[in-house]
């Protein structure tokens, strides 16, 4: 596990990247970050919720397709069940809910 400070700094940078990428796309009507919870309102008014869960040092994602937990490992956030990288998962759920492609570099 990384330190609590490192977890928060890494999560903050991740959330900033997600907000910037979604803001540049046409996939969302609104992106709101409030107290560690990122709410993406898609063009169809469905929501994708991304939040940090400090006790487990995970990033949690809730979307129409389900709930996902990601843990920091070897410099990347990975799904605790499938091993899918978080960037791929967010791209996938945004596409599933909006039909718009979003890419995280």
Secondary structure, DSSP 8 states (H G I E B T S, - for coil): ---HHHHHHHHHHHHHHHHHHHHHSSSEEEEEEETTEEEEEETTS-EEEEEEEGGGTEEEEEETTEEEEEEEETTEEEETTT--BHHHHHHHHHHHHHS------
